[in-house]
Amino acid sequence: MDSGFLRNRKVQDATTGKVYWTVGGWELWYAFFWWDRSVDSRGACNSGFYVRGFGYPEAQAAFDYACAQFPHVVRRQSPPLVLQL
């Protein structure tokens, strides 16, 4: 989705389960990204969620909502996803 997000934060290209996030926009949205090899085994592969409808600071609630909406994405992850607060 947006490996630049992870690269700009100097997050090592490895599937650790660590989920990094940012918030922005005038309608306030959250973006969550992590390195992911569950579908594509090549390097620089990542997955992510975008979520609206939460205030600041509600990163954990927004992430929990995204995980509930896309359980098939969450289930295929190894190791499990952990939001970095």
C-alpha positions in Angstrom: 0.0 0.0 0.0 2.5 2.6 1.1 5.9 1.3 1.9 7.2 4.9 1.9 5.4 5.4 5.2 7.5 2.7 6.8 10.7 3.6 5.0 10.4 7.3 6.0 10.2 6.2 9.6 13.3 3.9 9.1 11.3 0.8 10.1 13.3 -2.3 9.2 11.8 -4.3 6.3 11.0 -7.3 8.4 7.7 -9.0 9.4 7.7 -8.3 13.1 3.9 -7.7 13.5 4.6 -4.1 14.7 2.0 -1.8 13.3 2.9 1.9 12.8 0.4 4.7 12.4 -0.2 8.3 11.7 -3.2 10.6 11.8 -4.1 13.6 9.6 -6.6 15.3 7.3 -9.2 17.9 8.1 -11.7 15.0 8.5 -9.2 13.2 10.7 -8.2 9.8 9.4 -5.8 7.2 10.8 -3.4 5.2 8.6 -1.9 1.9 10.0 0.9 0.1 8.1 3.1 -2.9 8.7 5.6 -5.1 6.7 3.7 -8.1 5.5 4.8 -11.2 3.5 1.5 -13.1 4.0 0.5 -12.7 0.3 3.7 -11.6 -1.5 7.0 -13.0 -0.2 9.1 -10.3 -2.0 10.8 -7.5 0.0 9.1 -4.1 0.6 5.7 -5.7 0.8 3.4 -4.1 3.3 -0.3 -3.9 4.3 -2.4 -1.2 5.9 -5.7 0.1 7.0 -7.2 3.6 6.6 -9.9 4.6 9.1 -12.1 7.6 9.6 -14.6 8.4 12.3 -12.4 8.5 15.4 -11.1 11.5 17.3 -7.6 12.2 18.6 -6.1 10.4 20.4 -8.0 7.3 19.6 -5.4 5.3 17.7 -6.1 2.0 19.5 -9.8 2.2 19.1 -9.4 3.0 15.4 -7.0 0.1 14.9 -9.3 -2.3 16.8 -12.2 -1.2 14.6 -10.1 -1.8 11.4 -9.1 -5.2 12.6 -12.7 -6.1 13.3 -13.7 -5.0 9.8 -11.0 -7.0 8.1 -10.5 -10.2 10.2 -9.2 -12.2 7.2 -6.2 -9.7 6.9 -5.5 -10.0 10.6 -5.7 -13.8 10.7 -3.2 -14.3 7.9 -0.5 -12.3 9.8 2.4 -14.1 11.5 3.5 -12.8 14.0 0.3 -11.2 15.3 -0.2 -7.5 14.8 0.6 -5.1 17.7 0.0 -1.4 17.4 3.0 0.7 18.4 1.7 3.5 20.6 
